[in-house]
Amino acid sequence: MDKLTLRATIEAARASIPGEKRHAASVQIRESLLERPWVQMAGLVACYWSVGTEPATHGLVFALWKHGATVILPVLRDDDDDLDWAVYDGPDTLAPGRFGIMEPVDTRRGVDAVRTAALVIVPALAVDRTTGVRLGRGGGSYDRALARVGPNVPTVALLHEGELLDDVPAESHDLAVRYAATPEGIFKTATAEV
């Protein structure tokens, strides 16, 4: 299946998940992540503010922040669709950005801020269970961000049930994640080193 078809299939499947089930799945993902020592010990976490039918990250971001982590969230740059980063300092420090996605109002830290993260959590529509290649929405922003992440930093894509697949189409610019977090648990991909 090609990327466009797979994206459309997954987005339709996500739209059909009842809101209560999506919420319960997001809680399971959050709790599974928060139990991991490598999540608990991460002083600087790069995450994202979920939208639409994505596994919800709002509670995860808040929990990480309340437990003492510095959380940076992406700010989509106007000029090149790359991701700048800014610090989350509680729910009152967010404002609608480009495309209406909530972004921190803090000073922008630059595209390289993700290099200093001890944990990077990214959105995905699917992840290949063997290679760790993630299927995004097609803009390439998170592939550019993942290219800046150190080789031993845990990178995690959040998925709904059934989105960890045996075969995800990939191109040379598509980058892998080391873990996929689903309501069923956290799964290492072949790229996992931590």
PAZAPA-4460 file (N, C-alpha, C; in steps of 0.05 Angstrom, whole numbers, plus 32768, in hexadecimal, padded with zeros to 4 digits):
% residues 194
    n_x    n_y    n_z   ca_x   ca_y   ca_z    c_x    c_y    c_z   seq   type   mol
   8011   7FE8   8000   8000   8000   8000   8012   8019   8000     1      M     A
   800C   802D   7FF0   801C   8045   7FEF   8015   8057   8006     2      D     A
   8026   806C   800A   8023   807D   8021   8008   808C   8022     3      K     A
   8000   8096   800B   7FE6   80A5   800A   7FCF   8094   8012     4      L     A
   7FCE   807C   8007   7FB8   8069   800D   7FB9   8061   802A     5      T     A
   7FD1   805B   8035   7FD3   8053   8051   7FCB   806A   8063     6      L     A
   7FD4   8083   805D   7FCC   809A   806D   7FAD   809C   806E     7      R     A
   7FA1   809B   8057   7F84   809E   8055   7F75   8087   8065     8      A     A
   7F80   806F   8063   7F74   8058   8071   7F76   805C   808F     9      T     A
   7F8D   8064   8099   7F91   8068   80B5   7F81   8080   80C0    10      I     A
   7F80   8095   80B1   7F71   80AD   80BA   7F53   80A6   80BB    11      E     A
   7F49   8096   80A8   7F2D   808E   80A9   7F28   807C   80C1    12      A     A
   7F3B   806A   80C7   7F38   8058   80DE   7F38   8067   80F8    13      A     A
   7F4A   807B   80FA   7F4B   808C   8112   7F31   809B   8116    14      R     A
   7F26   80A5   8100   7F0D   80B5   8103   7EF6   80A4   810C    15      A     A
   7EF8   808A   8108   7EE2   8078   8110   7EE4   806E   812D    16      S     A
   7EFB   8075   813A   7EFE   806C   8156   7EED   807F   8168    17      I     A
   7EDB   8074   8178   7ECC   8085   818A   7EDE   8095   819D    18      P     A
   7ED5   80AD   81A3   7EE4   80BF   81B4   7EED   80B3   81CE    19      G     A
   7EDB   80A4   81DB   7EE1   8098   81F5   7EF7   8084   81F2    20      E     A
   7EF7   8074   81DD   7F0C   8060   81D8   7F26   806E   81D2    21      K     A
   7F26   8084   81C3   7F3F   8093   81BD   7F4A   809E   81D7    22      R     A
   7F39   80A8   81E8   7F42   80B3   8202   7F4F   809D   8213    23      H     A
   7F41   8086   8215   7F4C   8070   8225   7F67   8067   821B    24      A     A
   7F69   8065   8200   7F82   805D   81F4   7F99   8071   81FA    25      A     A
   7F92   808A   81F9   7FA7   809F   81FF   7FB0   809D   821D    26      S     A
   7F9D   8097   822F   7FA4   8094   824B   7FB7   807C   824E    27      V     A
   7FB1   8066   8240   7FC2   804E   8242   7FDE   8054   8237    28      Q     A
   7FE0   8062   8221   7FFA   8069   8216   8009   807A   822A    29      I     A
   7FFC   808E   8235   8009   80A0   8248   8014   8091   8260    30      R     A
   8003   8080   826B   800B   8071   8283   8022   805E   827D    31      E     A
   8021   8051   8266   8037   803F   825F   8051   804E   825C    32      S     A
   8050   8065   8250   8069   8075   824C   8073   807F   8267    33      L     A
   8061   8088   8278   806A   8094   8292   8076   807E   82A5    34      L     A
   8071   8065   829F   807C   804F   82AF   8099   8049   82A8    35      E     A
   80A2   8051   8290   80BD   804B   8286   80D2   805C   8294    36      R     A
   80E8   8050   829E   80FD   8060   82AB   8109   8074   8298    37      P     A
   810C   806D   827E   8118   8080   826B   8106   8098   8265    38      W     A
   80EC   8095   826B   80DA   80AC   8269   80DC   80BC   8283    39      V     A
   80DB   80AE   829A   80DC   80BB   82B4   80F6   80CC   82B8    40      Q     A
   810C   80C2   82AC   8126   80D0   82B0   812C   80E5   829C    41      M     A
   811B   80E8   8288   8121   80FB   8272   811C   8118   827D    42      A     A
   8131   8127   827E   812F   8143   8288   8124   8156   8273    43      G     A
   8129   8151   825A   811F   8161   8244   8111   814F   8230    44      L     A
   80F7   8154   822C   80E7   8143   821B   80DB   8154   8204    45      V     A
   80E0   814B   81EC   80D3   8157   81D5   80BA   8147   81CF    46      A     A
   80A3   8154   81CF   808A   8147   81CA   807A   8158   81B6    47      C     A
   8060   8153   81B4   804F   8163   81A2   8034   8165   81AE    48      Y     A
   8025   8179   81A6   800A   817D   81B0   7FF7   8171   819B    49      W     A
   7FEA   815B   81A3   7FD9   814C   8190   7FC1   815C   8186    50      S     A
   7FB8   8154   816F   7FA1   8160   8163   7F8F   814A   8157    51      V     A
   7F75   8150   8155   7F63   813E   8147   7F62   8122   8153    52      G     A
   7F66   810E   8142   7F63   80F2   814B   7F7E   80E5   8153    53      T     A
   7F93   80F5   8155   7FAC   80EA   815E   7FAA   80E0   817B    54      E     A
   7FBA   80CD   8183   7FBA   80C6   81A0   7FC0   80E0   81AF    55      P     A
   7FB0   80E6   81C3   7FB2   80FF   81D1   7FCC   8101   81E2    56      A     A
   7FD9   8118   81DF   7FF2   811C   81EF   7FEE   8131   8204    57      T     A
   7FD7   813E   8206   7FD4   8154   8219   7FDA   814B   8236    58      H     A
   7FCE   8135   823E   7FD3   812A   8259   7FF0   8121   825D    59      G     A
   7FFC   8116   8248   8018   810E   8249   802A   8125   824D    60      L     A
   8026   813A   823D   8037   8152   823F   8034   815E   825B    61      V     A
   801C   8160   8265   8017   816B   827F   8024   815A   8295    62      F     A
   8022   8140   8293   802E   812E   82A7   804C   8130   82A7    63      A     A
   8058   8130   828F   8075   8133   828E   807E   814D   829B    64      L     A
   8070   8162   8294   8077   817D   829F   8073   817D   82BE    65      W     A
   805D   8172   82C8   8058   8171   82E5   806D   8160   82F3    66      K     A
   8078   814C   82E6   808C   813B   82F2   80A8   8146   82F0    67      H     A
   80AB   815F   82E5   80C4   816D   82E5   80D4   816D   82CB    68      G     A
   80C9   8161   82B7   80D7   8162   829D   80D3   817D   8290    69      A     A
   80E7   8186   8281   80E3   819D   8270   80D8   8191   8256    70      T     A
   80C1   819B   824D   80B5   8191   8235   80B5   81A6   8220    71      V     A
   80C0   819F   8208   80C0   81B2   81F2   80AC   81A7   81DD    72      I     A
   809D   81B9   81D2   8089   81B3   81BE   8090   81C0   81A3    73      L     A
   8088   81B5   818D   8090   81C0   8173   8080   81D9   816C    74      P     A
   808D   81EA   815D   8081   8202   8151   8088   8200   8134    75      V     A
   8073   81FD   8123   8078   81FA   8106   8081   8215   80FA    76      L     A
   8099   8215   80EE   80A3   822D   80E2   8095   8234   80C8    77      R     A
   8091   824D   80C3   8083   8256   80AB   8093   8252   8092    78      D     A
   80AE   8255   8094   80BE   8257   807C   80C5   823C   806F    79      D     A
   80C7   8226   807F   80D0   820D   8074   80C2   81F4   807F    80      D     A
   80AD   81F8   808F   809E   81E2   809B   80B0   81D1   80AD    81      D     A
   80C6   81DC   80B6   80D7   81CE   80CA   80CB   81D4   80E5    82      D     A
   80D5   81C6   80FA   80CB   81C9   8115   80DE   81D9   8126    83      L     A
   80D5   81EF   8130   80E2   81FE   8145   80D8   81F2   815F    84      D     A
   80E3   81F9   8175   80DA   81EE   818F   80D8   8204   81A4    85      W     A
   80C4   8200   81B6   80C1   8213   81CC   80B8   8203   81E5    86      A     A
   80BE   820E   81FC   80B9   8201   8216   809B   8203   821D    87      V     A
   8090   81ED   8225   8075   81EC   8230   8077   81F2   824E    88      Y     A
   8068   8205   8258   8068   820C   8274   804C   820C   827F    89      D     A
   803D   81F8   8279   8022   81F5   8283   800E   81FB   826D    90      G     A
   7FF5   81F3   8271   7FE0   81F6   825D   7FDA   8213   8256    91      P     A
   7FDF   8225   8267   7FD9   8241   8262   7FEF   824F   8251    92      D     A
   8003   8240   8249   8019   824C   823A   8018   8243   821C    93      T     A
   8000   823A   8213   7FFD   8232   81F8   7FEA   8245   81E9    94      L     A
   7FEF   8248   81D0   7FDD   8259   81BF   7FDC   824C   81A3    95      A     A
   7FC6   8251   8195   7FC4   8245   817A   7FD9   8250   8168    96      P     A
   7FE6   823E   8159   7FFB   8246   8146   7FF1   8241   812A    97      G     A
   8004   823C   8119   7FFD   8236   80FD   7FEB   821E   80FC    98      R     A
   7FD7   821F   80EB   7FC3   820A   80E8   7FB2   8205   8101    99      F     A
   7FB3   8218   8114   7FA4   8216   812D   7FAF   8202   8141   100      G     A
   7FC6   81F7   813D   7FD2   81E4   8150   7FDE   81F4   8167   101      I     A
   7FD8   81EB   817F   7FE2   81F9   8197   8000   81F7   8199   102      M     A
   800C   820E   819F   8029   8210   81A2   8030   8220   81BB   103      E     A
   8048   821B   81C7   8050   822B   81DD   8056   8248   81D5   104      P     A
   8050   825A   81E7   8056   8276   81E1   8072   827E   81E9   105      V     A
   8081   826C   81F4   809C   8271   81FE   80AE   8277   81E6   106      D     A
   80C6   8282   81ED   80DA   8288   81D9   80E1   8270   81C8   107      T     A
   80E3   8273   81AE   80EB   825D   819D   8108   8255   81A2   108      R     A
   810D   823C   81A3   8128   8231   81AA   8138   8229   8191   109      R     A
   812B   8229   817A   8139   8222   8161   8134   8205   8159   110      G     A
   813A   81FE   8140   8135   81E3   8137   8148   81CE   8144   111      V     A
   815E   81D7   814D   8172   81C5   815A   816C   81BF   8177   112      D     A
   8158   81CB   8183   8151   81C6   819F   814B   81A9   81A4   113      A     A
   8140   819B   8190   813A   817F   8193   8153   816E   8197   114      V     A
   816A   8178   818F   8183   8169   8193   8189   8164   81B0   115      R     A
   8180   8175   81C2   8186   8172   81DF   8171   8162   81EE   116      T     A
   815C   8159   81E0   8147   8149   81EE   8152   812E   81F6   117      A     A
   8149   8125   820D   814F   810A   8217   813A   80F5   820E   118      A     A
   8124   80FF   8204   810E   80EF   81FB   80FF   80FF   81E6   119      L     A
   80F8   80F2   81CF   80E9   8100   81BA   80D0   80EF   81B3   120      V     A
   80B9   80FC   81B6   80A0   80EF   81B0   8093   80FD   8198   121      I     A
   808D   80ED   8184   8083   80F8   816A   8069   80EB   8162   122      V     A
   8059   80FA   8152   8041   80EE   8147   8047   80DC   8130   123      P     A
   8034   80CA   812A   8037   80B8   8113   801B   80AD   810D   124      A     A
   8018   80A5   80F4   8000   8097   80EC   8004   8079   80EE   125      L     A
   801D   8071   80EA   8025   8055   80EB   8043   8053   80F0   126      A     A
   804C   803C   80FA   8068   8036   80FD   806C   8019   80F4   127      V     A
   8082   8015   80E5   808A   7FFA   80DD   8097   7FEC   80F5   128      D     A
   808B   7FD6   80FD   8094   7FC8   8116   80B1   7FBF   8114   129      R     A
   80BB   7FBA   80FC   80D7   7FB0   80F9   80EB   7FC7   80F6   130      T     A
   80E6   7FD8   80E3   80F9   7FED   80DD   80F6   8006   80EE   131      T     A
   80DE   800A   80F9   80D9   8022   8109   80D2   803A   80F8   132      G     A
   80D1   8037   80DE   80CA   804E   80CC   80AD   8056   80D3   133      V     A
   80A9   8071   80D6   808F   807B   80DC   8082   8088   80C4   134      R     A
   8068   8086   80C3   8059   8093   80AE   804D   80AC   80BB   135      L     A
   8055   80C3   80B1   804A   80DC   80BB   8034   80E6   80A8   136      G     A
   802F   8100   80AA   801A   810C   809A   8024   8116   807F   137      R     A
   803E   8114   807B   8049   811A   8060   8058   8135   805E   138      G     A
   805A   8144   8073   8068   815E   8072   8086   815C   8076   139      G     A
   808F   8147   8083   80AC   8143   8087   80B7   8151   809F   140      G     A
   80A6   8160   80AE   80B0   8170   80C5   80BD   815F   80DA   141      S     A
   80B0   8148   80E1   80BB   8137   80F6   80D2   8127   80EC   142      Y     A
   80D4   8120   80D3   80EC   8113   80C9   8104   8125   80CC   143      D     A
   8100   813F   80C6   8116   8152   80C9   811E   8154   80E7   144      R     A
   810A   8154   80F9   8110   8156   8115   811F   813C   811F   145      A     A
   8115   8125   8116   8121   810C   811E   813E   8109   8115   146      L     A
   8144   8116   80FE   8160   8115   80F3   8173   8124   8106   147      A     A
   8169   8135   8117   817A   8144   812A   817D   8136   8145   148      R     A
   816F   8121   814A   816F   8113   8163   8187   8100   8165   149      V     A
   8193   80FF   817C   81AB   80EE   8181   81A4   80D0   817D   150      G     A
   81B9   80C0   8177   81B4   80A4   8171   81AA   8093   8189   151      P     A
   81AE   809C   81A1   81A6   808C   81B8   818D   8097   81C7   152      N     A
   8181   80AC   81BC   816A   80B8   81C8   8151   80A8   81C1   153      V     A
   8141   80A1   81D5   8128   8093   81CF   8115   80A5   81BE   154      P     A
   810C   809B   81A8   80F9   80A8   8197   80E0   8097   8197   155      T     A
   80C9   80A3   819C   80B0   8093   819F   809A   809F   818E   156      V     A
   808D   808F   817E   8075   8097   816F   805C   808D   817E   157      A     A
   8048   809D   8181   802F   8095   818E   801B   808C   8179   158      L     A
   800F   8075   817E   7FFD   8069   816A   7FE4   805E   8177   159      L     A
   7FCF   805C   8168   7FB7   804E   8170   7FBB   8030   816B   160      H     A
   7FAA   8020   8176   7FAA   8003   8171   7FA9   7FFD   8153   161      E     A
   7FB9   7FEA   814A   7FB9   7FE2   812E   7FCA   7FF3   811C   162      G     A
   7FD9   8006   8126   7FE9   8018   8116   8007   8011   8116   163      E     A
   800F   7FFC   8125   802A   7FF1   8125   8028   7FDB   8110   164      L     A
   8034   7FDF   80F9   802F   7FCE   80E1   8048   7FBE   80D9   165      L     A
   8044   7FA9   80CA   805A   7F99   80C0   8068   7FA6   80A8   166      D     A
   805B   7FB8   809B   8067   7FC5   8083   805D   7FE1   8080   167      D     A
   806E   7FF5   8084   8068   8011   807F   8079   801A   8068   168      V     A
   806D   8025   8053   807D   802E   803C   8090   8045   8045   169      P     A
   80A8   8044   803A   80BC   8058   8043   80CC   8062   802B   170      A     A
   80D5   807B   802E   80E7   8087   801B   8101   808E   802A   171      E     A
   8115   8096   801B   812F   809A   8027   812F   80AF   803E   172      S     A
   811D   80C2   803C   811D   80D7   8051   810D   80D0   806A   173      H     A
   80FF   80B9   8069   80EE   80B1   8080   8100   80A5   8096   174      D     A
   80FD   80B0   80AE   810E   80A7   80C4   80FE   8095   80D7   175      L     A
   810D   8084   80E5   8101   8071   80F7   80FF   807C   8114   176      A     A
   80ED   8070   8123   80EC   8075   8140   80F5   805B   814E   177      V     A
   80FD   805D   8166   8107   8046   8175   80F1   8037   8183   178      R     A
   80DA   8045   8189   80C4   8039   8197   80AA   8042   818B   179      Y     A
   8096   8031   818D   807A   8038   8187   806A   8033   81A0   180      A     A
   805B   8048   81A8   804A   8045   81C0   802D   8043   81B7   181      A     A
   8020   802D   81BE   8005   8028   81B7   7FF5   8022   81D1   182      T     A
   7FDB   8020   81CF   7FCC   8019   81E7   7FD3   7FFE   81F2   183      P     A
   7FDF   7FEC   81E1   7FE7   7FD1   81EA   8002   7FD1   81F8   184      E     A
   8011   7FE7   81F5   802C   7FE7   8202   8040   7FF7   81F1   185      G     A
   8059   7FF5   81F9   806E   8003   81EB   8080   7FED   81DE   186      I     A
   8084   7FF1   81C4   8092   7FDD   81B4   80AC   7FE8   81A9   187      F     A
   80C2   7FD9   81AC   80DB   7FE1   81A1   80DB   7FD9   8183   188      K     A
   80E7   7FEA   8173   80EC   7FE3   8157   8109   7FD9   8155   189      T     A
   8110   7FD0   813E   812B   7FC6   813A   8140   7FDC   813E   190      A     A
   8138   7FF5   813D   814B   800B   8140   8150   8012   815D   191      T     A
   8141   8005   8170   8143   800C   818C   815F   8004   8197   192      A     A
   816C   8017   81A4   8186   8011   81B1   8186   8017   81CE   193      E     A
   8170   8022   81D8   816F   8029   81F5   815A   801A   8203   194      V     A
***
